[in-house]
């Protein structure tokens, strides 16, 4: 079973920049967008919780 993971965003950046720097691909990228729908199309602040 996969374990749940998350991380604290280290610096203020756009969601697109964060998404591009996160090493996920394929099906996982779709999950990344669903899990982080609360920050899509916004600025992700330093210290904000992100689910990869």
PDBQT receptor file of N, H, CA, C and O in Angstrom, charges set to zero:
ATOM      1  N   UNK A   1       0.843  -1.180   0.000  1.00  0.00    +0.000 N 
ATOM      2  CA  UNK A   1       0.000   0.000   0.000  1.00  0.00    +0.000 C 
ATOM      3  C   UNK A   1       0.887   1.240   0.000  1.00  0.00    +0.000 C 
ATOM      4  O   UNK A   1       1.903   1.283   0.693  1.00  0.00    +0.000 OA
ATOM      5  N   UNK A   2       0.502   2.238  -0.773  1.00  0.00    +0.000 N 
ATOM      6  H   UNK A   2      -0.324   2.203  -1.336  1.00  0.00    +0.000 HD
ATOM      7  CA  UNK A   2       1.244   3.494  -0.798  1.00  0.00    +0.000 C 
ATOM      8  C   UNK A   2       0.949   4.278   0.470  1.00  0.00    +0.000 C 
ATOM      9  O   UNK A   2      -0.171   4.271   0.981  1.00  0.00    +0.000 OA
ATOM     10  N   UNK A   3       1.962   4.945   0.959  1.00  0.00    +0.000 N 
ATOM     11  H   UNK A   3       2.871   4.951   0.544  1.00  0.00    +0.000 HD
ATOM     12  CA  UNK A   3       1.749   5.755   2.148  1.00  0.00    +0.000 C 
ATOM     13  C   UNK A   3       1.501   7.199   1.731  1.00  0.00    +0.000 C 
ATOM     14  O   UNK A   3       1.988   7.654   0.696  1.00  0.00    +0.000 OA
ATOM     15  N   UNK A   4       0.745   7.902   2.544  1.00  0.00    +0.000 N 
ATOM     16  H   UNK A   4       0.349   7.532   3.384  1.00  0.00    +0.000 HD
ATOM     17  CA  UNK A   4       0.462   9.308   2.263  1.00  0.00    +0.000 C 
ATOM     18  C   UNK A   4       1.716  10.134   2.500  1.00  0.00    +0.000 C 
ATOM     19  O   UNK A   4       2.445   9.901   3.463  1.00  0.00    +0.000 OA
ATOM     20  N   UNK A   5       1.961  11.081   1.636  1.00  0.00    +0.000 N 
ATOM     21  H   UNK A   5       1.368  11.270   0.853  1.00  0.00    +0.000 HD
ATOM     22  CA  UNK A   5       3.124  11.957   1.771  1.00  0.00    +0.000 C 
ATOM     23  C   UNK A   5       2.690  13.397   1.573  1.00  0.00    +0.000 C 
ATOM     24  O   UNK A   5       1.690  13.673   0.911  1.00  0.00    +0.000 OA
ATOM     25  N   UNK A   6       3.438  14.290   2.141  1.00  0.00    +0.000 N 
ATOM     26  H   UNK A   6       4.250  14.065   2.678  1.00  0.00    +0.000 HD
ATOM     27  CA  UNK A   6       3.222  15.712   1.933  1.00  0.00    +0.000 C 
ATOM     28  C   UNK A   6       4.532  16.425   2.248  1.00  0.00    +0.000 C 
ATOM     29  O   UNK A   6       5.440  15.847   2.846  1.00  0.00    +0.000 OA
ATOM     30  N   UNK A   7       4.616  17.669   1.845  1.00  0.00    +0.000 N 
ATOM     31  H   UNK A   7       3.879  18.138   1.359  1.00  0.00    +0.000 HD
ATOM     32  CA  UNK A   7       5.790  18.444   2.191  1.00  0.00    +0.000 C 
ATOM     33  C   UNK A   7       5.406  19.902   2.352  1.00  0.00    +0.000 C 
ATOM     34  O   UNK A   7       4.358  20.345   1.881  1.00  0.00    +0.000 OA
ATOM     35  N   UNK A   8       6.264  20.626   3.016  1.00  0.00    +0.000 N 
ATOM     36  H   UNK A   8       7.115  20.266   3.398  1.00  0.00    +0.000 HD
ATOM     37  CA  UNK A   8       6.073  22.058   3.217  1.00  0.00    +0.000 C 
ATOM     38  C   UNK A   8       6.827  22.778   2.102  1.00  0.00    +0.000 C 
ATOM     39  O   UNK A   8       8.023  22.558   1.908  1.00  0.00    +0.000 OA
ATOM     40  N   UNK A   9       6.129  23.629   1.380  1.00  0.00    +0.000 N 
ATOM     41  H   UNK A   9       5.158  23.809   1.537  1.00  0.00    +0.000 HD
ATOM     42  CA  UNK A   9       6.743  24.382   0.292  1.00  0.00    +0.000 C 
ATOM     43  C   UNK A   9       7.847  25.277   0.868  1.00  0.00    +0.000 C 
ATOM     44  O   UNK A   9       7.584  26.057   1.783  1.00  0.00    +0.000 OA
ATOM     45  N   UNK A  10       9.077  25.179   0.351  1.00  0.00    +0.000 N 
ATOM     46  H   UNK A  10       9.291  24.545  -0.392  1.00  0.00    +0.000 HD
ATOM     47  CA  UNK A  10      10.198  25.917   0.937  1.00  0.00    +0.000 C 
ATOM     48  C   UNK A  10      10.271  27.402   0.584  1.00  0.00    +0.000 C 
ATOM     49  O   UNK A  10      10.904  28.177   1.301  1.00  0.00    +0.000 OA
ATOM     50  N   UNK A  11       9.624  27.807  -0.524  1.00  0.00    +0.000 N 
ATOM     51  H   UNK A  11       9.110  27.178  -1.107  1.00  0.00    +0.000 HD
ATOM     52  CA  UNK A  11       9.707  29.221  -0.930  1.00  0.00    +0.000 C 
ATOM     53  C   UNK A  11       8.435  29.622  -1.663  1.00  0.00    +0.000 C 
ATOM     54  O   UNK A  11       7.728  28.770  -2.202  1.00  0.00    +0.000 OA
ATOM     55  N   UNK A  12       8.150  30.895  -1.681  1.00  0.00    +0.000 N 
ATOM     56  H   UNK A  12       8.724  31.587  -1.243  1.00  0.00    +0.000 HD
ATOM     57  CA  UNK A  12       6.994  31.400  -2.405  1.00  0.00    +0.000 C 
ATOM     58  C   UNK A  12       7.244  31.249  -3.905  1.00  0.00    +0.000 C 
ATOM     59  O   UNK A  12       8.284  31.662  -4.417  1.00  0.00    +0.000 OA
ATOM     60  N   UNK A  13       6.272  30.648  -4.602  1.00  0.00    +0.000 N 
ATOM     61  H   UNK A  13       5.427  30.312  -4.186  1.00  0.00    +0.000 HD
ATOM     62  CA  UNK A  13       6.391  30.412  -6.038  1.00  0.00    +0.000 C 
ATOM     63  C   UNK A  13       5.007  30.186  -6.632  1.00  0.00    +0.000 C 
ATOM     64  O   UNK A  13       4.043  29.940  -5.906  1.00  0.00    +0.000 OA
ATOM     65  N   UNK A  14       4.918  30.270  -7.937  1.00  0.00    +0.000 N 
ATOM     66  H   UNK A  14       5.701  30.470  -8.526  1.00  0.00    +0.000 HD
ATOM     67  CA  UNK A  14       3.640  30.006  -8.595  1.00  0.00    +0.000 C 
ATOM     68  C   UNK A  14       3.351  28.511  -8.548  1.00  0.00    +0.000 C 
ATOM     69  O   UNK A  14       4.264  27.701  -8.391  1.00  0.00    +0.000 OA
ATOM     70  N   UNK A  15       2.092  28.154  -8.682  1.00  0.00    +0.000 N 
ATOM     71  H   UNK A  15       1.350  28.813  -8.810  1.00  0.00    +0.000 HD
ATOM     72  CA  UNK A  15       1.712  26.738  -8.696  1.00  0.00    +0.000 C 
ATOM     73  C   UNK A  15       2.376  26.030  -9.869  1.00  0.00    +0.000 C 
ATOM     74  O   UNK A  15       2.841  24.899  -9.729  1.00  0.00    +0.000 OA
ATOM     75  N   UNK A  16       2.424  26.688 -11.023  1.00  0.00    +0.000 N 
ATOM     76  H   UNK A  16       2.046  27.607 -11.137  1.00  0.00    +0.000 HD
ATOM     77  CA  UNK A  16       3.036  26.081 -12.202  1.00  0.00    +0.000 C 
ATOM     78  C   UNK A  16       4.526  25.809 -11.981  1.00  0.00    +0.000 C 
ATOM     79  O   UNK A  16       5.037  24.781 -12.424  1.00  0.00    +0.000 OA
ATOM     80  N   UNK A  17       5.216  26.708 -11.310  1.00  0.00    +0.000 N 
ATOM     81  H   UNK A  17       4.800  27.543 -10.950  1.00  0.00    +0.000 HD
ATOM     82  CA  UNK A  17       6.628  26.508 -11.001  1.00  0.00    +0.000 C 
ATOM     83  C   UNK A  17       6.806  25.342 -10.031  1.00  0.00    +0.000 C 
ATOM     84  O   UNK A  17       7.701  24.515 -10.205  1.00  0.00    +0.000 OA
ATOM     85  N   UNK A  18       5.971  25.281  -9.031  1.00  0.00    +0.000 N 
ATOM     86  H   UNK A  18       5.244  25.953  -8.890  1.00  0.00    +0.000 HD
ATOM     87  CA  UNK A  18       6.012  24.177  -8.068  1.00  0.00    +0.000 C 
ATOM     88  C   UNK A  18       5.750  22.849  -8.768  1.00  0.00    +0.000 C 
ATOM     89  O   UNK A  18       6.467  21.872  -8.554  1.00  0.00    +0.000 OA
ATOM     90  N   UNK A  19       4.732  22.825  -9.593  1.00  0.00    +0.000 N 
ATOM     91  H   UNK A  19       4.150  23.619  -9.766  1.00  0.00    +0.000 HD
ATOM     92  CA  UNK A  19       4.363  21.597 -10.319  1.00  0.00    +0.000 C 
ATOM     93  C   UNK A  19       5.509  21.132 -11.222  1.00  0.00    +0.000 C 
ATOM     94  O   UNK A  19       5.790  19.936 -11.302  1.00  0.00    +0.000 OA
ATOM     95  N   UNK A  20       6.162  22.062 -11.893  1.00  0.00    +0.000 N 
ATOM     96  H   UNK A  20       5.933  23.034 -11.828  1.00  0.00    +0.000 HD
ATOM     97  CA  UNK A  20       7.263  21.715 -12.789  1.00  0.00    +0.000 C 
ATOM     98  C   UNK A  20       8.479  21.179 -12.030  1.00  0.00    +0.000 C 
ATOM     99  O   UNK A  20       9.227  20.357 -12.560  1.00  0.00    +0.000 OA
ATOM    100  N   UNK A  21       8.678  21.636 -10.803  1.00  0.00    +0.000 N 
ATOM    101  H   UNK A  21       8.071  22.304 -10.373  1.00  0.00    +0.000 HD
ATOM    102  CA  UNK A  21       9.847  21.201 -10.037  1.00  0.00    +0.000 C 
ATOM    103  C   UNK A  21       9.595  19.941  -9.213  1.00  0.00    +0.000 C 
ATOM    104  O   UNK A  21      10.519  19.411  -8.596  1.00  0.00    +0.000 OA
ATOM    105  N   UNK A  22       8.361  19.460  -9.200  1.00  0.00    +0.000 N 
ATOM    106  H   UNK A  22       7.610  19.890  -9.702  1.00  0.00    +0.000 HD
ATOM    107  CA  UNK A  22       8.025  18.250  -8.444  1.00  0.00    +0.000 C 
ATOM    108  C   UNK A  22       8.203  17.038  -9.343  1.00  0.00    +0.000 C 
ATOM    109  O   UNK A  22       7.641  16.996 -10.438  1.00  0.00    +0.000 OA
ATOM    110  N   UNK A  23       8.976  16.049  -8.901  1.00  0.00    +0.000 N 
ATOM    111  H   UNK A  23       9.432  16.083  -8.011  1.00  0.00    +0.000 HD
ATOM    112  CA  UNK A  23       9.289  14.895  -9.756  1.00  0.00    +0.000 C 
ATOM    113  C   UNK A  23       8.152  13.871  -9.840  1.00  0.00    +0.000 C 
ATOM    114  O   UNK A  23       8.286  12.749  -9.350  1.00  0.00    +0.000 OA
ATOM    115  N   UNK A  24       7.041  14.258 -10.456  1.00  0.00    +0.000 N 
ATOM    116  H   UNK A  24       6.932  15.169 -10.854  1.00  0.00    +0.000 HD
ATOM    117  CA  UNK A  24       5.938  13.327 -10.704  1.00  0.00    +0.000 C 
ATOM    118  C   UNK A  24       5.610  13.352 -12.185  1.00  0.00    +0.000 C 
ATOM    119  O   UNK A  24       5.822  14.362 -12.856  1.00  0.00    +0.000 OA
ATOM    120  N   UNK A  25       5.096  12.248 -12.693  1.00  0.00    +0.000 N 
ATOM    121  H   UNK A  25       4.924  11.427 -12.148  1.00  0.00    +0.000 HD
ATOM    122  CA  UNK A  25       4.746  12.197 -14.110  1.00  0.00    +0.000 C 
ATOM    123  C   UNK A  25       3.542  11.296 -14.311  1.00  0.00    +0.000 C 
ATOM    124  O   UNK A  25       3.127  10.567 -13.410  1.00  0.00    +0.000 OA
ATOM    125  N   UNK A  26       2.995  11.364 -15.510  1.00  0.00    +0.000 N 
ATOM    126  H   UNK A  26       3.333  11.956 -16.242  1.00  0.00    +0.000 HD
ATOM    127  CA  UNK A  26       1.886  10.496 -15.882  1.00  0.00    +0.000 C 
ATOM    128  C   UNK A  26       0.677  10.622 -14.980  1.00  0.00    +0.000 C 
ATOM    129  O   UNK A  26       0.202  11.726 -14.710  1.00  0.00    +0.000 OA
ATOM    130  N   UNK A  27       0.186   9.498 -14.520  1.00  0.00    +0.000 N 
ATOM    131  H   UNK A  27       0.572   8.602 -14.740  1.00  0.00    +0.000 HD
ATOM    132  CA  UNK A  27      -1.015   9.439 -13.679  1.00  0.00    +0.000 C 
ATOM    133  C   UNK A  27      -0.814  10.216 -12.370  1.00  0.00    +0.000 C 
ATOM    134  O   UNK A  27      -1.748  10.834 -11.860  1.00  0.00    +0.000 OA
ATOM    135  N   UNK A  28       0.395  10.180 -11.840  1.00  0.00    +0.000 N 
ATOM    136  H   UNK A  28       1.154   9.678 -12.255  1.00  0.00    +0.000 HD
ATOM    137  CA  UNK A  28       0.690  10.874 -10.589  1.00  0.00    +0.000 C 
ATOM    138  C   UNK A  28       0.522  12.388 -10.735  1.00  0.00    +0.000 C 
ATOM    139  O   UNK A  28       0.131  13.063  -9.782  1.00  0.00    +0.000 OA
ATOM    140  N   UNK A  29       0.816  12.923 -11.924  1.00  0.00    +0.000 N 
ATOM    141  H   UNK A  29       1.133  12.375 -12.698  1.00  0.00    +0.000 HD
ATOM    142  CA  UNK A  29       0.645  14.370 -12.137  1.00  0.00    +0.000 C 
ATOM    143  C   UNK A  29      -0.825  14.765 -12.028  1.00  0.00    +0.000 C 
ATOM    144  O   UNK A  29      -1.142  15.824 -11.485  1.00  0.00    +0.000 OA
ATOM    145  N   UNK A  30      -1.716  13.933 -12.534  1.00  0.00    +0.000 N 
ATOM    146  H   UNK A  30      -1.459  13.073 -12.975  1.00  0.00    +0.000 HD
ATOM    147  CA  UNK A  30      -3.149  14.193 -12.396  1.00  0.00    +0.000 C 
ATOM    148  C   UNK A  30      -3.585  14.178 -10.946  1.00  0.00    +0.000 C 
ATOM    149  O   UNK A  30      -4.379  15.016 -10.518  1.00  0.00    +0.000 OA
ATOM    150  N   UNK A  31      -3.063  13.219 -10.189  1.00  0.00    +0.000 N 
ATOM    151  H   UNK A  31      -2.418  12.539 -10.537  1.00  0.00    +0.000 HD
ATOM    152  CA  UNK A  31      -3.368  13.150  -8.757  1.00  0.00    +0.000 C 
ATOM    153  C   UNK A  31      -2.833  14.379  -8.031  1.00  0.00    +0.000 C 
ATOM    154  O   UNK A  31      -3.481  14.913  -7.131  1.00  0.00    +0.000 OA
ATOM    155  N   UNK A  32      -1.635  14.823  -8.434  1.00  0.00    +0.000 N 
ATOM    156  H   UNK A  32      -1.109  14.390  -9.165  1.00  0.00    +0.000 HD
ATOM    157  CA  UNK A  32      -1.039  16.010  -7.836  1.00  0.00    +0.000 C 
ATOM    158  C   UNK A  32      -1.983  17.199  -7.989  1.00  0.00    +0.000 C 
ATOM    159  O   UNK A  32      -2.197  17.948  -7.036  1.00  0.00    +0.000 OA
ATOM    160  N   UNK A  33      -2.550  17.378  -9.189  1.00  0.00    +0.000 N 
ATOM    161  H   UNK A  33      -2.376  16.769  -9.963  1.00  0.00    +0.000 HD
ATOM    162  CA  UNK A  33      -3.474  18.487  -9.433  1.00  0.00    +0.000 C 
ATOM    163  C   UNK A  33      -4.750  18.357  -8.611  1.00  0.00    +0.000 C 
ATOM    164  O   UNK A  33      -5.253  19.352  -8.090  1.00  0.00    +0.000 OA
ATOM    165  N   UNK A  34      -5.278  17.147  -8.490  1.00  0.00    +0.000 N 
ATOM    166  H   UNK A  34      -4.869  16.339  -8.913  1.00  0.00    +0.000 HD
ATOM    167  CA  UNK A  34      -6.503  16.943  -7.709  1.00  0.00    +0.000 C 
ATOM    168  C   UNK A  34      -6.253  17.215  -6.230  1.00  0.00    +0.000 C 
ATOM    169  O   UNK A  34      -7.041  17.906  -5.584  1.00  0.00    +0.000 OA
ATOM    170  N   UNK A  35      -5.166  16.678  -5.695  1.00  0.00    +0.000 N 
ATOM    171  H   UNK A  35      -4.526  16.117  -6.220  1.00  0.00    +0.000 HD
ATOM    172  CA  UNK A  35      -4.857  16.845  -4.274  1.00  0.00    +0.000 C 
ATOM    173  C   UNK A  35      -4.518  18.285  -3.900  1.00  0.00    +0.000 C 
ATOM    174  O   UNK A  35      -4.691  18.697  -2.753  1.00  0.00    +0.000 OA
ATOM    175  N   UNK A  36      -4.042  19.035  -4.870  1.00  0.00    +0.000 N 
ATOM    176  H   UNK A  36      -3.902  18.701  -5.802  1.00  0.00    +0.000 HD
ATOM    177  CA  UNK A  36      -3.645  20.418  -4.598  1.00  0.00    +0.000 C 
ATOM    178  C   UNK A  36      -4.558  21.432  -5.279  1.00  0.00    +0.000 C 
ATOM    179  O   UNK A  36      -4.136  22.546  -5.590  1.00  0.00    +0.000 OA
ATOM    180  N   UNK A  37      -5.801  21.043  -5.507  1.00  0.00    +0.000 N 
ATOM    181  H   UNK A  37      -6.143  20.138  -5.255  1.00  0.00    +0.000 HD
ATOM    182  CA  UNK A  37      -6.764  21.928  -6.176  1.00  0.00    +0.000 C 
ATOM    183  C   UNK A  37      -6.936  23.254  -5.436  1.00  0.00    +0.000 C 
ATOM    184  O   UNK A  37      -7.279  24.263  -6.052  1.00  0.00    +0.000 OA
ATOM    185  N   UNK A  38      -6.705  23.263  -4.132  1.00  0.00    +0.000 N 
ATOM    186  H   UNK A  38      -6.426  22.443  -3.631  1.00  0.00    +0.000 HD
ATOM    187  CA  UNK A  38      -6.854  24.484  -3.337  1.00  0.00    +0.000 C 
ATOM    188  C   UNK A  38      -5.787  25.533  -3.648  1.00  0.00    +0.000 C 
ATOM    189  O   UNK A  38      -5.941  26.694  -3.270  1.00  0.00    +0.000 OA
ATOM    190  N   UNK A  39      -4.704  25.140  -4.334  1.00  0.00    +0.000 N 
ATOM    191  H   UNK A  39      -4.579  24.197  -4.641  1.00  0.00    +0.000 HD
ATOM    192  CA  UNK A  39      -3.649  26.104  -4.658  1.00  0.00    +0.000 C 
ATOM    193  C   UNK A  39      -3.416  26.266  -6.157  1.00  0.00    +0.000 C 
ATOM    194  O   UNK A  39      -2.538  27.025  -6.567  1.00  0.00    +0.000 OA
ATOM    195  N   UNK A  40      -4.197  25.559  -6.982  1.00  0.00    +0.000 N 
ATOM    196  H   UNK A  40      -4.911  24.943  -6.649  1.00  0.00    +0.000 HD
ATOM    197  CA  UNK A  40      -4.063  25.671  -8.433  1.00  0.00    +0.000 C 
ATOM    198  C   UNK A  40      -4.362  27.104  -8.862  1.00  0.00    +0.000 C 
ATOM    199  O   UNK A  40      -5.273  27.739  -8.331  1.00  0.00    +0.000 OA
ATOM    200  N   UNK A  41      -3.593  27.609  -9.824  1.00  0.00    +0.000 N 
ATOM    201  H   UNK A  41      -2.853  27.093 -10.255  1.00  0.00    +0.000 HD
ATOM    202  CA  UNK A  41      -3.762  28.966 -10.363  1.00  0.00    +0.000 C 
ATOM    203  C   UNK A  41      -3.576  30.055  -9.308  1.00  0.00    +0.000 C 
ATOM    204  O   UNK A  41      -4.268  31.072  -9.320  1.00  0.00    +0.000 OA
ATOM    205  N   UNK A  42      -2.634  29.825  -8.399  1.00  0.00    +0.000 N 
ATOM    206  H   UNK A  42      -2.072  28.998  -8.389  1.00  0.00    +0.000 HD
ATOM    207  CA  UNK A  42      -2.349  30.834  -7.384  1.00  0.00    +0.000 C 
ATOM    208  C   UNK A  42      -0.875  30.796  -7.036  1.00  0.00    +0.000 C 
ATOM    209  O   UNK A  42      -0.104  30.007  -7.582  1.00  0.00    +0.000 OA
ATOM    210  N   UNK A  43      -0.504  31.662  -6.118  1.00  0.00    +0.000 N 
ATOM    211  H   UNK A  43      -1.130  32.303  -5.673  1.00  0.00    +0.000 HD
ATOM    212  CA  UNK A  43       0.851  31.680  -5.601  1.00  0.00    +0.000 C 
ATOM    213  C   UNK A  43       0.873  30.769  -4.381  1.00  0.00    +0.000 C 
ATOM    214  O   UNK A  43       0.019  30.870  -3.500  1.00  0.00    +0.000 OA
ATOM    215  N   UNK A  44       1.856  29.884  -4.341  1.00  0.00    +0.000 N 
ATOM    216  H   UNK A  44       2.550  29.802  -5.056  1.00  0.00    +0.000 HD
ATOM    217  CA  UNK A  44       1.998  28.965  -3.212  1.00  0.00    +0.000 C 
ATOM    218  C   UNK A  44       3.011  29.586  -2.265  1.00  0.00    +0.000 C 
ATOM    219  O   UNK A  44       4.173  29.787  -2.619  1.00  0.00    +0.000 OA
ATOM    220  N   UNK A  45       2.558  29.884  -1.067  1.00  0.00    +0.000 N 
ATOM    221  H   UNK A  45       1.614  29.721  -0.779  1.00  0.00    +0.000 HD
ATOM    222  CA  UNK A  45       3.395  30.587  -0.097  1.00  0.00    +0.000 C 
ATOM    223  C   UNK A  45       4.402  29.649   0.554  1.00  0.00    +0.000 C 
ATOM    224  O   UNK A  45       4.169  28.445   0.670  1.00  0.00    +0.000 OA
ATOM    225  N   UNK A  46       5.518  30.220   0.974  1.00  0.00    +0.000 N 
ATOM    226  H   UNK A  46       5.707  31.198   0.879  1.00  0.00    +0.000 HD
ATOM    227  CA  UNK A  46       6.500  29.459   1.739  1.00  0.00    +0.000 C 
ATOM    228  C   UNK A  46       5.819  28.963   3.008  1.00  0.00    +0.000 C 
ATOM    229  O   UNK A  46       5.126  29.726   3.682  1.00  0.00    +0.000 OA
ATOM    230  N   UNK A  47       6.011  27.697   3.334  1.00  0.00    +0.000 N 
ATOM    231  H   UNK A  47       6.574  27.078   2.787  1.00  0.00    +0.000 HD
ATOM    232  CA  UNK A  47       5.401  27.109   4.529  1.00  0.00    +0.000 C 
ATOM    233  C   UNK A  47       4.058  26.469   4.272  1.00  0.00    +0.000 C 
ATOM    234  O   UNK A  47       3.482  25.875   5.183  1.00  0.00    +0.000 OA
ATOM    235  N   UNK A  48       3.536  26.570   3.050  1.00  0.00    +0.000 N 
ATOM    236  H   UNK A  48       4.004  27.053   2.309  1.00  0.00    +0.000 HD
ATOM    237  CA  UNK A  48       2.234  25.991   2.730  1.00  0.00    +0.000 C 
ATOM    238  C   UNK A  48       2.376  24.488   2.493  1.00  0.00    +0.000 C 
ATOM    239  O   UNK A  48       3.356  24.037   1.900  1.00  0.00    +0.000 OA
ATOM    240  N   UNK A  49       1.395  23.720   2.959  1.00  0.00    +0.000 N 
ATOM    241  H   UNK A  49       0.599  24.087   3.441  1.00  0.00    +0.000 HD
ATOM    242  CA  UNK A  49       1.396  22.275   2.824  1.00  0.00    +0.000 C 
ATOM    243  C   UNK A  49       1.024  21.876   1.392  1.00  0.00    +0.000 C 
ATOM    244  O   UNK A  49       0.052  22.379   0.828  1.00  0.00    +0.000 OA
ATOM    245  N   UNK A  50       1.812  20.968   0.821  1.00  0.00    +0.000 N 
ATOM    246  H   UNK A  50       2.602  20.560   1.280  1.00  0.00    +0.000 HD
ATOM    247  CA  UNK A  50       1.580  20.483  -0.541  1.00  0.00    +0.000 C 
ATOM    248  C   UNK A  50       1.597  18.968  -0.503  1.00  0.00    +0.000 C 
ATOM    249  O   UNK A  50       2.441  18.365   0.160  1.00  0.00    +0.000 OA
ATOM    250  N   UNK A  51       0.653  18.347  -1.223  1.00  0.00    +0.000 N 
ATOM    251  H   UNK A  51      -0.033  18.837  -1.762  1.00  0.00    +0.000 HD
ATOM    252  CA  UNK A  51       0.597  16.890  -1.298  1.00  0.00    +0.000 C 
ATOM    253  C   UNK A  51       1.126  16.436  -2.651  1.00  0.00    +0.000 C 
ATOM    254  O   UNK A  51       0.500  16.724  -3.671  1.00  0.00    +0.000 OA
ATOM    255  N   UNK A  52       2.259  15.733  -2.696  1.00  0.00    +0.000 N 
ATOM    256  H   UNK A  52       2.768  15.499  -1.867  1.00  0.00    +0.000 HD
ATOM    257  CA  UNK A  52       2.801  15.291  -3.977  1.00  0.00    +0.000 C 
ATOM    258  C   UNK A  52       2.131  14.052  -4.522  1.00  0.00    +0.000 C 
ATOM    259  O   UNK A  52       2.495  13.575  -5.597  1.00  0.00    +0.000 OA
TER     260      UNK A  52
